[in-house]
Amino acid sequence: MPGNEPTLGNGSFELNDIPEAAGALIGSAQRQMQKAEIELLLELRRWRRAFRKNHVAPPDDGALTLGQRIADRVAATMGSWRFIIIQSVLLTAWVVLNITAWVKAWDPYPFILLNLALSFQAAYAAPIIMMSQNRQGDIDRKAAENDYKVNIKAELEIELLHQKLDSLREQEVLALTQAVKELSAIIGRHNLIDPPKE
């Protein structure tokens, strides 16, 4: 009956208006949540900028010294397949030339001169490679420290995000609870608990 429609505010109210009213309340809650999310992102960006200003990365140790460059170059060269293949070819040629005596045998069997040359090579190569490894160990240690700092920072950011999300969720639940109360009050005022039968 058109004359018996309940009124809400200054207009008429029907049962079909409840989803619309609920949608408006939920839309308002979503807009508030989006605004809160934007505020959270801005706050995190401000915090990150402040953190970067206060925690500047330690300056690099500068250019490598001549000894460090040589050690790295020797370690890189001696630790390659190219070096192993070239050394194997040279050693094989040395042995073959001295056994077959195509050229005057300058180092006859048991190849004492070859042993001496290889001993010198090992005596100098080992400490040079150790220097390079020690320097690489320092680099790895600094990288591990930086990784640790980044992990701590990420953990703090994640913890902050969890706190903000929990706060937003609480606000959303409160807004939805309030919307349900308002809708219940509207329904109760207009005795619309049982929908009209047609």
VENQUIKA-V528892 format. One record per pair of residues at least 24 apart in sequence whose C-alpha atoms are under 10 Angstrom apart, sorted by the first residue. I is the first residue (numbers start at 1). J is the second residue. If there is no record, write none. Layout:
i:I j:J
i:I j:J
This chain:
i:5 j:190
i:6 j:189
i:6 j:190
i:6 j:191
i:6 j:192
i:7 j:190
i:8 j:186
i:8 j:189
i:8 j:190
i:13 j:186
i:13 j:190
i:14 j:190
i:14 j:192
i:15 j:187
i:15 j:190
i:15 j:192
i:15 j:193
i:15 j:195
i:15 j:196
i:18 j:183
i:18 j:186
i:18 j:187
i:19 j:183
i:21 j:179
i:21 j:182
i:21 j:183
i:22 j:176
i:22 j:179
i:22 j:180
i:22 j:182
i:22 j:183
i:23 j:179
i:24 j:179
i:25 j:175
i:25 j:176
i:25 j:178
i:25 j:179
i:25 j:180
i:25 j:182
i:25 j:183
i:26 j:172
i:26 j:175
i:26 j:176
i:26 j:179
i:28 j:175
i:29 j:171
i:29 j:172
i:29 j:173
i:29 j:174
i:29 j:175
i:29 j:176
i:29 j:179
i:30 j:172
i:30 j:175
i:32 j:168
i:32 j:171
i:32 j:172
i:32 j:175
i:33 j:165
i:33 j:168
i:33 j:169
i:33 j:171
i:33 j:172
i:34 j:168
i:36 j:164
i:36 j:165
i:36 j:167
i:36 j:168
i:37 j:161
i:37 j:164
i:37 j:165
i:37 j:168
i:40 j:160
i:40 j:161
i:40 j:164
i:40 j:165
i:41 j:161
i:44 j:157
i:44 j:160
i:44 j:161
i:47 j:157
i:48 j:153
i:48 j:157
i:51 j:153
i:55 j:149
i:57 j:146
i:58 j:142
i:58 j:146
i:67 j:128
i:67 j:131
i:67 j:132
i:68 j:128
i:68 j:131
i:68 j:132
i:68 j:135
i:69 j:132
i:70 j:128
i:70 j:129
i:70 j:131
i:70 j:132
i:71 j:125
i:71 j:127
i:71 j:128
i:71 j:129
i:71 j:130
i:71 j:131
i:71 j:132
i:71 j:133
i:71 j:135
i:72 j:128
i:72 j:129
i:72 j:130
i:72 j:131
i:72 j:132
i:72 j:133
i:72 j:135
i:72 j:136
i:73 j:128
i:73 j:129
i:73 j:132
i:74 j:125
i:74 j:128
i:74 j:129
i:74 j:132
i:75 j:125
i:75 j:126
i:75 j:128
i:75 j:129
i:75 j:130
i:75 j:131
i:75 j:132
i:75 j:133
i:76 j:129
i:76 j:132
i:78 j:125
i:78 j:129
i:79 j:129
i:91 j:118
